[in-house]
């Protein structure tokens, strides 16, 4: 008797439908009848093999209407252990392609475009890598840039502090955006803190101390080696100068030097027989708080790296001013006259550009230099990377052409470092 | 004609001189045209404004040992609040009230700290301002920039600076600034100076209802940018580095709270002919408004 009883809800429903129909006919209640017919249709519909693929996606439906058992095979095959996968005969091209894509995703295009590596890439990969480089980095042509003292703006014309030095800068690529939390996570996930070759040997003892709030390797304000969910495209902060350098090495790049950074932002123009004309801010000579994230702009923290496109430099480098200070590879105080040298307990590294909490306009322009201990992991210091033309293949030809064009147009002085006292 | 005119003027002045004009801070009588009180050297403009505007400003003091950063803090606070257009605004009353802000900002803008406040009370800067807060009535405030050395002199030798005693007696609340890096480095002088100040305040009035036991005191660790963990938990920082101060506050002050503030992002030294000068490498204020806001909230309750 028991074997004739319905076993699943599905079967119970099917058995109940004729009963409900009978009840509806007996009570002369048409609504009950309609409900029973609709229920029957539904049950039939979900049992239809056409819907099999769809109902598999809904676990609660599967539980309600279990899938009918597949008919047993006539001659069941003996259960054999799965054969071991054959050794992968990966073609060189395929391996290169997948690795190249992975490295492009990680933001390590520069490594692919190194002369030693690029020759082994296929044309398609090379093209893809070059496109990725163009997208991520802007070209800054070679030329001279005037480097000034911190007190330049406040000194009289006769004051030796007004002296400025013309520095020759070779052509280079500069990241259009600061390194984001998402970018940096790739480095952390790739074991960047364990790859000692990325770190200066002198700093090895300190690397163990570069941990996040949970004690895991990572920037100071992260937790469990990851960032807050809404900060993926914000610049990474809480990283020391050494961490920034290690990331840059991992990505096949380097930190920009002080003159490089200033050149990218102030975009000097040399009129014949005149002093170089350099922009105070990447967009012009006066502060506009709508273009940058500094104190008084209306933000109280960092913003996404692509949030303020109006503040971009001539060549499309964004947020050079504001949001976060940026580590450079140079030493702080190199442009100060001897009489105004600033002493600190530890030699400081140069930071540039101002941050979201920088109070004065006079401290958030292209020429202003501040310093920070290379071990400091501050809430408002991030970084971006640069790359010399000579460090990548192919691009160099095009970049050199552009560079030559610019040189012809602007009539830059000869490429020897020169000190000029204004 | 000329002689008649002079006689009229003289008689007018004589009449005015017969009515003493009380100082707003010490209550001492002064001539109607005095610029500073002859008793305590507070600006008489405070009294004139209170009379003409029919207002009764409350007083808030920023006190602390010499070099704790009172001038920088007050200058930064007034400038930040006068530039903000949300939540809280500060409007100066009288040109003299802007001098402190102007001097401090001019120095910080050049990446220099302002000069030390002189000990002479007649050279101090006073701020009389109106604080506007969303959904609340405007508050009239007087905040002087007291000299740290004068404060310690008054604490060690009471009545050497009557203006300090009179002002602190009438203050509604006080912000005590403590140099966080010095405290962290184990310099107990800072701790002792602050404890002396708290003791001095506690002894100012014997009245149980109005003495400093019931008035709000914000204990502010200044220069906290040089010891960043101070920002994470100022109370824990105080317990770790100034246990004596914490105990004193717990016993003597009913309403107190610890804060951390920083103005310079990083600092260095420059050698000048007269010695080493402390210079800020950049200005990025942190936590400046919070102690002041807490104090105003406490005053409102």
Interface residues (C-beta under 8 A of the other chain):
Chain A: X150 X151 X154 X295 X296 X325 X332 X340 X341 X342 X343 X344 X348 X354 X355 X357 X358 X359 X360 X362 X363 X368 X370 X371 X372 X373 X376 X378 X380
Chain B: X83 X108 X109 X110 X111 X228 X265 X266 X268 X269 X270 X271 X276 X279 X281 X282 X283 X284 X285 X286
